[in-house]
Amino acid sequence: MNAIEEIKNQVDIVDLISEDVKLRRSGKNYTGFCPFHANTRTPAFVVFPDSGTWRCFGECNEGGDIFRYMMKKEGLDFRDALKKLAERAGVRLEPLTPQRKEQTERAEQLGRLLEDAVIFYRSQLLQTEPGRLAMAYLEEKRGIKAQTVETWGVGYAPDSWDALMSYFTAKGYPLQDLIDCGLLSQKEDGSVYDRFRHRLMFPIRDASGRMTGFGGRVMNPEDLPKFINSPQTLLFDKSSILFGLDQARKAIRRENQAVVVEGYLDVIVLHQEGFHNVVSPMGTALTEAQMRQLKRFSRCLVLALDPDAAGVKATLRGLEVARESLDRTTDLVFDARGLLHSEARLQADLRVSTLPDDLDPDEIVLRNPEEWKTIIENAQSIILHVLETLMQGQDIDDPKVKSEIAARILPLISDVPNPVERDAYRQQVARALQVSEEALLQLSSERGRRKRTATTMQRQQIPEPHAAETGTEPMNRIMEKQLLDFLMRFPEQLYKINRTLQIVGLNRLTRYDFSFADCQQVAELIFKSLTQNDLDPNEFIRDNMLDEIDLFTPEPGQTGDEKTEKRKDSPQSRELEEAVRIILQLRRTAVNTQITQLRFLQTSNEDEQSNKDLEVYQTSLLHLIKQRWILDKALSLPIRMD
């Protein structure tokens, strides 16, 4: 795969164009107003995800792929557009040297050899006696029809150490080519032999349908391993390929859902029975690279893994924070924490189905297609699936059992980026364990204190730079953290800040003055510290800071104890003034953003809006403009703290 194809595979055209165009789904395509000419009445701009192209049917009458869009949008030539999209996709561009040209030609050559191997294995399945026995197994034992076998190109590798080698060398293929594409294996002494022997053969293709390798399933139950794949080659990378994606991509897009199962036969049988949105990671843990591929077609992913692979043992192993890396194990590991991180990064909706004991997906769908449909419809979120698994066979009335389950499930909830979802999950866990939400929050706080203590000790040894010095955080976030750091040290000063805001005609500080979810939670904690009477506000904040929030660290060279001492000092007037000024600046930025969004709504949906809608928009716009005028005036005058 060359750089251009790799970039197209990594960059979702809908995501790219959605950054500039408000798109609406219309069937499997998306429509919107063309960004290249003035038009606010007719949405004549269409994006076609299946082909990765766009076209304006209006005044522009232009179209193309992601590169053309970037060139037209930013006035770039092709080379600059390629560089920009490569950076976005994380693809390293290298000049087309003679070596790279040779590598591309080599990949095409090996791909043709693999296509010939498909024909060889097919002939062995259909024209030999052992092959006919394999075909009978597929039809009688696995319920696979002859037409399905042909559609998927299933074949048979003869029970021989050199049948394939002899066939292809007789046709003039060099041994090295057969080794390089994974058809032959080589011993340390240099001798070679057929990699696949007496196995059903499943061609593995990339998302575009090009051959990359094979998967082989044993015919003799005593042979091990049960499944083997092609080795890592120029064409085959098991961690980034999904079996069946070339045939499932359109259905995934159409149904807006991808179902992930474990094996080749699961995929093939489910497709045969009409469930075409199914793929497989071929017996390995689902990687982020594979999830990223699926996300191009749908953000809704359902894991429907075999019960022996995603059961209690694997689930609990996946919960271990320090467990060994995935490449050191051969069985499928259900890594809930890792999947949650990937889900957050990719903005996906990842769910897990529960399969009946001792039944694989292909067995379920052959028994009753409606049962399979119901199983997928009832798929749970990862957290609820893990909770249910942890509770199986446990005495929930035992306080220690409750504590152990809570200790395992709370870190997963902390990984959820949306604060509303986190709160909902805590409520569900509290009901399931028959404990109060306050108890779960307290446990989170205790874990948070331990984590912050350990983090502080590490930072005393390796000081971290200021956020401003790293240049990695947006200015708004830096200002929000600065304001919250002040209020955490001096929460009582919130009263004085609110009085100052009211003097200039503004509302008191609320959580909505913060745009980041973690900052909002810290702000609410500060507000609550001033309304409770059990603890000193500073002590209340320290005891109730949630585990997932790690915004505030000692300044370089400053220990945790020194920062605690700093909290006891009285604030300087300049610190109070700076806190108020930050609030004004944050509010002005928010108002400007709202004004921009409101004006966009007025223009983009003009033909669908009633006079009443337009009046509401205009009233809101005037209110925002007035707020901006008040903020501008307050920022232009010295801040007075009465």
C-alpha positions as CSV (number, residue, x, y, z in Angstrom):
1,M,0.0,0.0,0.0
2,N,1.5,3.3,-1.0
3,A,1.3,6.5,1.0
4,I,-1.7,8.0,-0.8
5,E,-3.8,4.8,-0.2
6,E,-2.6,4.6,3.4
7,I,-3.7,8.3,4.0
8,K,-7.1,7.6,2.4
9,N,-7.5,4.6,4.7
10,Q,-6.6,6.6,7.8
11,V,-8.5,9.9,7.1
12,D,-12.2,9.7,7.2
13,I,-13.6,12.0,4.5
14,V,-16.7,12.7,6.6
15,D,-14.6,13.7,9.6
16,L,-12.4,15.9,7.5
17,I,-15.2,17.8,5.7
18,S,-17.3,18.0,8.9
19,E,-14.7,20.3,10.3
20,D,-15.8,23.0,7.8
21,V,-19.2,21.9,6.7
22,K,-22.3,21.0,8.7
23,L,-23.3,17.7,7.2
24,R,-26.6,15.9,7.5
25,R,-26.9,12.1,6.9
26,S,-29.1,11.2,4.0
27,G,-29.1,7.4,3.6
28,K,-25.5,6.3,3.4
29,N,-24.3,9.7,2.1
30,Y,-24.1,13.2,3.6
31,T,-25.4,16.5,2.4
32,G,-24.6,20.1,3.3
33,F,-24.0,23.6,1.9
34,C,-20.9,23.9,-0.3
35,P,-18.0,25.7,1.5
36,F,-16.7,27.0,-1.8
37,H,-19.4,29.3,-2.9
38,A,-22.2,31.4,-1.3
39,N,-25.3,29.3,-0.9
40,T,-27.5,29.3,2.2
41,R,-30.7,27.8,0.7
42,T,-30.0,24.7,-1.2
43,P,-27.7,22.0,0.3
44,A,-26.1,20.9,-3.0
45,F,-22.9,19.6,-1.5
46,V,-22.7,15.8,-1.2
47,V,-20.1,13.5,0.5
48,F,-19.9,9.8,-0.6
49,P,-18.2,7.8,2.2
50,D,-18.1,4.5,0.3
51,S,-16.0,6.0,-2.5
52,G,-14.3,8.6,-0.4
53,T,-15.3,11.4,-2.7
54,W,-17.4,14.7,-2.6
55,R,-19.2,16.7,-5.2
56,C,-21.0,20.1,-5.4
57,F,-24.0,19.9,-7.7
58,G,-24.5,23.7,-7.5
59,E,-22.5,26.6,-8.8
60,C,-19.1,25.0,-8.3
61,N,-19.9,21.7,-10.1
62,E,-16.6,20.3,-8.8
63,G,-15.7,17.2,-6.9
64,G,-12.9,14.9,-5.9
65,D,-11.2,13.1,-3.0
66,I,-9.7,14.2,0.3
67,F,-6.7,15.6,-1.4
68,R,-8.7,17.8,-3.8
69,Y,-10.8,19.0,-1.0
70,M,-7.8,20.1,1.0
71,M,-6.2,21.7,-2.1
72,K,-9.4,23.7,-2.8
73,K,-10.1,24.6,0.8
74,E,-6.7,25.9,1.7
75,G,-5.3,26.9,-1.8
76,L,-2.6,24.3,-1.7
77,D,-0.9,22.4,-4.4
78,F,-1.0,18.6,-4.4
79,R,2.3,18.2,-2.6
80,D,1.4,20.5,0.2
81,A,-2.0,18.9,0.6
82,L,-0.4,15.5,0.7
83,K,2.0,16.6,3.4
84,K,-0.8,18.1,5.5
85,L,-3.0,15.0,5.3
86,A,-0.1,12.7,5.9
87,E,0.6,14.6,9.1
88,R,-3.0,14.2,10.1
89,A,-3.0,10.5,9.3
90,G,0.3,9.9,11.0
91,V,1.8,8.6,7.8
92,R,5.5,9.1,7.2
93,L,6.2,10.5,3.7
94,E,9.3,9.3,2.0
95,P,10.6,10.3,-1.5
96,L,9.9,7.8,-4.2
97,T,13.4,6.5,-4.4
98,P,14.4,3.6,-6.6
99,Q,14.3,1.5,-3.4
100,R,10.7,2.5,-2.6
101,K,9.6,2.0,-6.1
102,E,11.1,-1.5,-6.0
103,Q,9.3,-2.2,-2.7
104,T,6.0,-1.2,-4.3
105,E,6.6,-3.4,-7.2
106,R,7.6,-6.2,-4.9
107,A,4.3,-5.8,-3.0
108,E,2.3,-6.1,-6.2
109,Q,4.3,-9.1,-7.2
110,L,3.7,-10.9,-3.9
111,G,0.0,-10.0,-4.1
112,R,-0.3,-11.7,-7.5
113,L,1.4,-14.8,-6.0
114,L,-1.1,-14.9,-3.2
115,E,-4.0,-14.6,-5.7
116,D,-2.5,-17.7,-7.5
117,A,-2.3,-19.4,-4.1
118,V,-6.0,-18.9,-3.7
119,I,-6.6,-20.7,-7.0
120,F,-4.3,-23.5,-5.9
121,Y,-6.0,-24.1,-2.5
122,R,-9.4,-23.9,-4.2
123,S,-8.5,-26.6,-6.7
124,Q,-7.3,-28.8,-3.8
125,L,-10.7,-28.3,-2.1
126,L,-12.8,-29.1,-5.2
127,Q,-10.7,-31.6,-7.2
128,T,-9.0,-33.9,-4.6
129,E,-10.5,-36.6,-2.3
130,P,-9.1,-35.0,0.9
131,G,-10.5,-31.7,-0.3
132,R,-14.0,-33.2,-0.9
133,L,-13.9,-34.5,2.7
134,A,-13.1,-30.9,3.8
135,M,-16.0,-29.6,1.7
136,A,-18.3,-32.2,3.3
137,Y,-17.1,-31.0,6.8
138,L,-18.0,-27.4,5.8
139,E,-21.4,-28.3,4.5
140,E,-22.5,-30.9,7.0
141,K,-20.8,-30.0,10.2
142,R,-20.6,-26.2,9.9
143,G,-23.7,-25.4,7.8
144,I,-21.8,-23.6,5.0
145,K,-23.3,-23.6,1.6
146,A,-21.3,-24.3,-1.6
147,Q,-22.1,-20.8,-2.9
148,T,-20.7,-19.3,0.3
149,V,-17.5,-21.3,0.0
150,E,-17.1,-19.9,-3.5
151,T,-17.9,-16.3,-2.5
152,W,-15.2,-16.3,0.2
153,G,-12.7,-18.3,-1.8
154,V,-12.3,-21.0,0.9
155,G,-9.7,-23.7,0.0
156,Y,-7.8,-26.6,1.3
157,A,-4.1,-27.1,2.0
158,P,-3.1,-30.7,1.3
159,D,-1.5,-32.9,4.0
160,S,1.9,-32.5,2.6
161,W,5.2,-30.8,3.5
162,D,6.0,-29.7,-0.1
163,A,2.8,-29.9,-2.3
164,L,2.5,-26.2,-2.7
165,M,6.3,-25.7,-3.0
166,S,6.5,-28.2,-5.8
167,Y,3.6,-26.7,-7.6
168,F,4.8,-23.2,-7.6
169,T,8.5,-23.9,-8.2
170,A,7.4,-26.0,-11.2
171,K,5.6,-22.9,-12.5
172,G,8.9,-20.9,-12.1
173,Y,8.3,-19.1,-8.9
174,P,11.5,-18.5,-6.8
175,L,11.5,-20.1,-3.3
176,Q,12.3,-16.6,-1.8
177,D,9.0,-15.3,-3.2
178,L,7.1,-18.1,-1.5
179,I,8.9,-17.4,1.7
180,D,8.4,-13.6,1.6
181,C,4.6,-13.9,1.1
182,G,4.3,-16.4,4.0
183,L,3.4,-19.6,2.0
184,L,6.6,-21.4,3.0
185,S,8.4,-21.5,6.4
186,Q,12.2,-21.8,6.8
187,K,14.1,-23.7,9.4
188,E,17.4,-22.6,11.0
189,D,19.3,-24.9,8.7
190,G,17.9,-23.2,5.6
191,S,15.5,-25.9,4.6
192,V,11.9,-24.9,3.7
193,Y,8.5,-26.5,3.8
194,D,4.8,-25.7,3.3
195,R,3.5,-23.5,6.1
196,F,-0.1,-24.7,5.8
197,R,-0.8,-28.4,5.8
198,H,-4.1,-30.3,6.1
199,R,-6.1,-27.2,6.9
200,L,-9.1,-25.3,5.6
201,M,-7.7,-22.1,4.0
202,F,-9.3,-18.7,4.3
203,P,-8.0,-15.8,2.1
204,I,-7.4,-12.7,4.1
205,R,-7.9,-9.4,2.2
206,D,-7.5,-5.8,3.2
207,A,-10.4,-3.3,3.3
208,S,-9.9,-2.8,-0.5
209,G,-10.1,-6.5,-1.3
210,R,-6.4,-7.0,-2.0
211,M,-4.8,-10.3,-0.9
212,T,-2.5,-10.0,2.2
213,G,-2.3,-13.6,3.5
214,F,-4.2,-16.7,4.7
215,G,-5.7,-18.1,7.8
216,G,-5.7,-21.9,8.2
217,R,-8.0,-24.1,10.4
218,V,-7.0,-27.7,11.3
219,M,-9.0,-30.6,9.9
220,N,-7.5,-33.0,12.4
221,P,-8.6,-32.1,15.9
222,E,-5.3,-33.4,17.4
223,D,-3.2,-30.9,15.3
224,L,-2.1,-27.8,17.1
225,P,-2.6,-24.9,17.0
226,K,-6.2,-24.9,15.9
227,F,-5.7,-21.7,13.8
228,I,-2.6,-20.3,12.2
229,N,-2.2,-17.1,10.1
230,S,0.4,-16.0,7.7
231,P,3.5,-14.6,9.4
232,Q,4.3,-10.9,9.4
233,T,5.2,-10.0,5.8
234,L,5.4,-7.0,3.5
235,L,1.7,-7.4,2.9
236,F,0.3,-9.0,6.1
237,D,0.1,-7.2,9.5
238,K,-2.3,-9.1,11.7
239,S,-2.7,-6.2,14.1
240,S,-4.1,-3.9,11.4
241,I,-6.2,-6.2,9.3
242,L,-9.8,-7.3,9.9
243,F,-11.1,-10.5,8.2
244,G,-14.2,-9.8,6.2
245,L,-14.0,-6.0,6.2
246,D,-13.8,-5.9,2.4
247,Q,-17.2,-7.6,2.2
248,A,-18.7,-6.0,5.3
249,R,-17.8,-2.3,4.8
250,K,-20.9,-1.3,2.9
251,A,-23.2,-3.1,5.3
252,I,-21.5,-1.5,8.3
253,R,-22.0,1.9,6.7
254,R,-25.6,1.2,5.8
255,E,-26.6,-0.2,9.2
256,N,-24.3,2.2,11.1
257,Q,-22.9,-0.7,13.2
258,A,-20.0,-3.1,13.1
259,V,-20.1,-6.4,14.9
260,V,-16.8,-8.0,15.9
261,V,-16.6,-11.8,16.3
262,E,-13.6,-14.1,16.9
263,G,-13.2,-16.5,14.0
264,Y,-13.3,-16.9,10.3
265,L,-16.2,-19.3,10.3
266,D,-18.2,-17.0,12.5
267,V,-17.9,-14.2,10.0
268,I,-18.6,-16.4,7.0
269,V,-21.7,-18.1,8.4
270,L,-23.2,-14.8,9.7
271,H,-22.8,-13.2,6.3
272,Q,-24.4,-16.3,4.7
273,E,-27.4,-15.9,7.0
274,G,-27.9,-12.2,6.1
275,F,-25.8,-10.4,8.8
276,H,-23.3,-8.7,6.6
277,N,-21.9,-6.1,9.1
278,V,-19.6,-8.6,10.8
279,V,-15.7,-8.8,10.9
280,S,-13.1,-10.6,12.9
281,P,-9.7,-9.6,14.3
282,M,-8.7,-13.3,13.7
283,G,-8.4,-14.5,17.3
284,T,-6.3,-11.6,18.6
285,A,-7.2,-8.7,20.8
286,L,-9.0,-5.9,19.0
287,T,-6.4,-3.2,18.4
288,E,-6.8,0.5,18.1
289,A,-5.6,0.3,14.5
290,Q,-8.5,-2.1,13.7
291,M,-11.0,0.1,15.6
292,R,-9.8,3.1,13.7
293,Q,-10.5,1.3,10.4
294,L,-14.0,0.4,11.6
295,K,-14.6,3.9,12.7
296,R,-14.4,5.1,9.1
297,F,-17.6,3.3,8.4
298,S,-19.4,3.5,11.8
299,R,-18.7,4.6,15.4
300,C,-21.0,1.9,16.8
301,L,-19.0,-1.3,17.5
302,V,-20.3,-4.4,19.2
303,L,-18.0,-7.1,20.5
304,A,-19.6,-10.5,20.2
305,L,-16.8,-12.8,21.3
306,D,-16.9,-16.5,22.0
307,P,-17.7,-17.2,25.7
308,D,-14.5,-19.0,26.3
309,A,-12.5,-16.0,25.1
310,A,-14.4,-13.1,26.7
311,G,-15.4,-14.9,29.9
312,V,-14.6,-14.3,33.5
313,K,-10.9,-15.3,33.4
314,A,-10.1,-13.1,30.4
315,T,-12.1,-10.2,31.6
316,L,-10.4,-10.1,35.0
317,R,-7.0,-10.5,33.4
318,G,-7.8,-7.5,31.2
319,L,-8.6,-5.4,34.3
320,E,-5.0,-5.8,35.7
321,V,-3.3,-2.4,35.3
322,A,0.1,-3.8,35.0
323,R,-0.6,-7.0,33.0
324,E,1.8,-8.1,30.3
325,S,1.5,-6.6,26.8
326,L,-0.8,-8.1,24.3
327,D,1.9,-9.4,22.0
328,R,3.1,-11.8,24.7
329,T,0.0,-13.9,24.8
330,T,-1.6,-16.0,22.1
331,D,-5.2,-16.1,23.4
332,L,-7.7,-13.3,23.1
333,V,-7.5,-10.9,26.0
334,F,-10.5,-8.7,26.8
335,D,-8.7,-5.5,27.9
336,A,-11.6,-3.3,29.2
337,R,-9.3,-0.5,30.2
338,G,-7.5,-0.3,26.9
339,L,-10.7,-0.5,24.9
340,L,-12.2,2.3,27.0
341,H,-9.2,4.5,26.2
342,S,-9.5,3.7,22.5
343,E,-13.2,4.3,22.6
344,A,-12.6,7.8,24.1
345,R,-9.9,8.7,21.6
346,L,-12.0,7.6,18.6
347,Q,-15.3,8.9,20.0
348,A,-16.9,5.5,19.5
349,D,-19.8,3.7,21.1
350,L,-18.3,0.3,22.1
351,R,-20.5,-2.4,23.5
352,V,-20.2,-6.1,24.5
353,S,-22.7,-8.9,23.8
354,T,-23.2,-11.9,26.1
355,L,-23.4,-15.2,24.2
356,P,-25.0,-18.3,25.5
357,D,-22.6,-20.8,27.2
358,D,-20.7,-23.1,24.9
359,L,-22.2,-21.6,21.7
360,D,-20.2,-19.7,19.0
361,P,-21.8,-17.0,16.9
362,D,-22.1,-19.3,13.9
363,E,-23.9,-21.9,16.0
364,I,-26.4,-19.4,17.3
365,V,-27.3,-17.9,14.0
366,L,-27.7,-21.4,12.4
367,R,-30.0,-22.4,15.3
368,N,-32.1,-19.2,15.2
369,P,-31.2,-16.0,13.3
370,E,-33.7,-14.0,15.4
371,E,-31.8,-15.1,18.6
372,W,-28.6,-13.6,17.1
373,K,-30.4,-10.4,16.3
374,T,-31.7,-10.1,19.8
375,I,-28.2,-10.7,21.3
376,I,-26.7,-7.9,19.3
377,E,-29.6,-5.5,20.1
378,N,-29.1,-6.2,23.8
379,A,-25.3,-5.6,23.8
380,Q,-24.2,-3.8,27.0
381,S,-21.6,-1.1,27.5
382,I,-18.1,-2.4,28.5
383,I,-18.5,-1.2,32.1
384,L,-21.9,-2.9,32.6
385,H,-20.6,-6.1,31.0
386,V,-17.5,-6.2,33.3
387,L,-19.7,-5.4,36.3
388,E,-22.0,-8.3,35.5
389,T,-19.1,-10.6,34.9
390,L,-17.4,-9.6,38.2
391,M,-20.7,-10.3,40.1
392,Q,-21.3,-13.7,38.7
393,G,-21.0,-16.4,41.4
394,Q,-20.2,-13.8,44.1
395,D,-21.9,-13.3,47.4
396,I,-23.0,-9.7,46.9
397,D,-24.2,-9.5,50.6
398,D,-20.5,-9.8,51.7
399,P,-19.1,-6.3,52.3
400,K,-15.6,-7.4,51.3
401,V,-16.9,-8.7,47.9
402,K,-18.7,-5.4,47.3
403,S,-15.5,-3.5,48.1
404,E,-13.4,-5.7,45.8
405,I,-15.8,-5.3,42.9
406,A,-16.1,-1.6,43.4
407,A,-12.3,-1.3,43.5
408,R,-12.1,-3.0,40.1
409,I,-15.0,-1.2,38.4
410,L,-14.3,2.4,39.5
411,P,-11.0,2.8,37.6
412,L,-13.0,1.8,34.4
413,I,-15.6,4.5,35.2
414,S,-12.8,7.0,35.7
415,D,-11.7,6.3,32.1
416,V,-15.0,7.4,30.7
417,P,-14.5,10.9,29.3
418,N,-18.1,12.1,29.6
419,P,-19.0,13.3,33.2
420,V,-22.7,12.6,32.7
421,E,-22.0,9.0,31.7
422,R,-19.6,8.6,34.6
423,D,-22.3,9.7,37.0
424,A,-24.9,7.4,35.4
425,Y,-22.5,4.4,35.7
426,R,-21.8,5.1,39.3
427,Q,-25.5,5.1,40.0
428,Q,-25.9,1.8,38.2
429,V,-23.0,0.3,40.1
430,A,-24.4,1.6,43.4
431,R,-27.7,-0.1,42.7
432,A,-26.2,-3.3,41.6
433,L,-23.9,-3.6,44.7
434,Q,-26.7,-2.2,47.0
435,V,-24.4,0.6,48.3
436,S,-24.8,4.4,48.3
437,E,-23.3,6.6,45.6
438,E,-21.6,8.6,48.4
439,A,-19.7,5.4,49.4
440,L,-18.4,4.9,45.8
441,L,-17.4,8.6,45.6
442,Q,-15.6,8.3,48.9
443,L,-13.7,5.2,47.6
444,S,-12.8,7.1,44.5
445,S,-11.5,10.0,46.7
446,E,-9.4,7.7,48.8
447,R,-7.8,6.2,45.7
448,G,-7.3,9.7,44.3
449,R,-5.4,10.7,47.5
450,R,-3.2,7.7,47.2
451,K,-2.6,8.3,43.6
452,R,-1.8,12.0,44.1
453,T,0.6,11.2,47.0
454,A,2.5,8.8,44.7
455,T,2.4,11.3,41.8
456,T,3.8,14.0,44.1
457,M,6.6,11.8,45.3
458,Q,7.5,11.1,41.6
459,R,7.4,14.7,40.7
460,Q,9.7,15.7,43.6
461,Q,12.3,13.5,41.9
462,I,11.5,14.6,38.3
463,P,10.0,18.1,38.2
464,E,7.5,18.8,35.5
465,P,7.4,22.1,33.5
466,H,4.7,24.6,33.6
467,A,1.8,23.9,31.3
468,A,2.5,27.3,29.6
469,E,6.0,26.3,29.0
470,T,5.1,23.0,27.2
471,G,2.8,24.9,24.8
472,T,0.5,21.8,24.6
473,E,-2.6,23.2,26.3
474,P,-5.1,25.7,24.9
475,M,-5.0,29.1,26.5
476,N,-8.6,28.7,27.8
477,R,-7.6,25.5,29.7
478,I,-4.5,27.3,31.2
479,M,-6.7,30.1,32.4
480,E,-9.3,27.8,33.8
481,K,-6.7,25.8,35.7
482,Q,-5.1,29.1,37.0
483,L,-8.5,30.3,38.3
484,L,-9.3,26.9,40.0
485,D,-5.9,26.7,41.6
486,F,-6.5,30.1,43.2
487,L,-10.0,29.0,44.4
488,M,-8.7,25.7,45.8
489,R,-6.2,27.6,47.9
490,F,-8.7,30.3,48.9
491,P,-12.3,29.0,48.4
492,E,-13.8,31.7,50.7
493,Q,-12.7,34.3,48.3
494,L,-15.4,33.2,45.9
495,Y,-17.8,35.4,47.9
496,K,-15.7,38.5,47.1
497,I,-15.3,37.5,43.5
498,N,-19.1,37.1,43.1
499,R,-19.8,40.5,44.7
500,T,-17.4,42.1,42.2
501,L,-19.0,40.5,39.3
502,Q,-22.5,41.6,40.4
503,I,-21.2,45.2,40.8
504,V,-20.4,45.3,37.1
505,G,-23.8,43.8,36.2
506,L,-22.7,40.1,35.7
507,N,-23.9,36.9,37.2
508,R,-21.9,35.0,39.8
509,L,-19.4,32.3,38.9
510,T,-20.9,28.9,37.9
511,R,-19.7,25.6,36.5
512,Y,-20.7,26.8,33.1
513,D,-17.9,29.3,33.1
514,F,-15.6,26.3,32.6
515,S,-15.5,24.6,29.2
516,F,-13.6,21.4,30.3
517,A,-15.4,18.6,32.1
518,D,-12.7,18.0,34.7
519,C,-12.5,21.8,35.4
520,Q,-16.3,21.8,35.9
521,Q,-16.1,19.1,38.4
522,V,-13.4,20.8,40.4
523,A,-15.5,24.0,40.3
524,E,-18.6,22.2,41.7
525,L,-16.4,20.7,44.5
526,I,-15.2,24.2,45.5
527,F,-18.8,25.5,45.5
528,K,-19.9,22.5,47.6
529,S,-17.1,23.1,50.1
530,L,-18.6,26.4,51.0
531,T,-22.2,25.1,51.5
532,Q,-21.2,22.2,53.8
533,N,-20.5,22.6,57.5
534,D,-18.7,19.4,58.5
535,L,-15.2,20.2,57.4
536,D,-12.9,23.2,56.7
537,P,-13.4,24.0,52.9
538,N,-9.8,23.2,52.1
539,E,-10.0,19.9,53.9
540,F,-13.3,19.1,52.2
541,I,-11.8,19.7,48.8
542,R,-8.8,17.5,49.5
543,D,-10.9,14.7,50.8
544,N,-13.4,14.7,48.0
545,M,-11.2,15.3,44.9
546,L,-12.1,12.6,42.4
547,D,-9.5,10.1,41.3
548,E,-9.8,10.9,37.6
549,I,-8.9,14.6,38.2
550,D,-5.2,15.3,38.2
551,L,-5.2,19.0,37.1
552,F,-3.2,20.6,39.8
553,T,0.4,19.9,40.7
554,P,3.0,21.6,42.8
555,E,5.0,24.2,41.0
556,P,8.6,23.1,40.0
557,G,10.7,22.8,43.1
558,Q,7.7,23.1,45.4
559,T,6.8,20.1,47.5
560,G,3.3,19.0,48.4
561,D,3.8,20.2,52.0
562,E,5.0,23.6,50.8
563,K,1.9,24.0,48.7
564,T,-0.2,23.1,51.7
565,E,1.5,25.9,53.6
566,K,0.8,28.2,50.7
567,R,-2.9,27.5,51.1
568,K,-2.8,29.1,54.6
569,D,-1.5,32.4,53.3
570,S,-3.8,35.3,52.6
571,P,-4.4,36.1,49.0
572,Q,-2.8,39.3,47.6
573,S,-5.1,41.8,46.0
574,R,-3.5,41.3,42.7
575,E,-4.3,37.6,42.8
576,L,-8.0,38.4,43.4
577,E,-8.0,41.0,40.5
578,E,-6.3,38.4,38.2
579,A,-9.0,35.8,39.1
580,V,-11.8,38.2,38.2
581,R,-10.0,39.2,35.0
582,I,-9.7,35.6,34.0
583,I,-13.4,35.1,34.5
584,L,-14.2,38.1,32.3
585,Q,-11.9,36.8,29.6
586,L,-13.3,33.3,29.7
587,R,-16.8,34.7,29.4
588,R,-16.0,37.0,26.5
589,T,-14.5,34.0,24.6
590,A,-17.6,32.0,25.3
591,V,-19.9,34.8,24.2
592,N,-18.1,35.3,21.0
593,T,-18.3,31.5,20.3
594,Q,-22.1,31.6,20.9
595,I,-22.6,34.6,18.7
596,T,-20.7,32.8,15.9
597,Q,-22.8,29.6,16.3
598,L,-26.1,31.5,16.4
599,R,-25.3,33.5,13.2
600,F,-24.4,30.2,11.6
601,L,-27.8,28.7,12.5
602,Q,-29.5,31.7,11.1
603,T,-27.9,31.3,7.7
604,S,-27.5,27.5,7.4
605,N,-31.2,26.7,8.1
606,E,-32.8,29.7,6.7
607,D,-35.2,27.9,4.4
608,E,-36.4,25.7,7.3
609,Q,-37.0,28.4,9.8
610,S,-40.3,30.0,10.7
611,N,-40.6,33.7,11.5
612,K,-40.9,32.7,15.2
613,D,-37.5,30.9,15.0
614,L,-35.9,33.9,13.4
615,E,-37.3,36.2,16.2
616,V,-35.9,33.8,18.9
617,Y,-32.5,33.8,17.2
618,Q,-32.5,37.6,16.9
619,T,-33.5,38.1,20.5
620,S,-30.7,35.7,21.7
621,L,-28.2,37.4,19.5
622,L,-29.0,40.9,20.9
623,H,-28.7,39.5,24.4
624,L,-25.3,38.1,23.6
625,I,-24.1,41.3,22.0
626,K,-25.2,43.2,25.1
627,Q,-23.3,40.7,27.3
628,R,-20.2,41.2,25.2
629,W,-20.5,45.0,25.5
630,I,-20.7,44.7,29.4
631,L,-17.6,42.4,29.4
632,D,-15.6,44.7,27.1
633,K,-16.4,47.6,29.4
634,A,-15.5,45.7,32.5
635,L,-12.2,44.5,31.0
636,S,-11.3,48.1,30.0
637,L,-11.5,49.4,33.6
638,P,-9.4,48.6,36.6
639,I,-10.8,45.8,38.7
640,R,-12.0,47.0,42.1
641,M,-12.3,44.5,44.9
642,D,-14.6,45.9,47.5
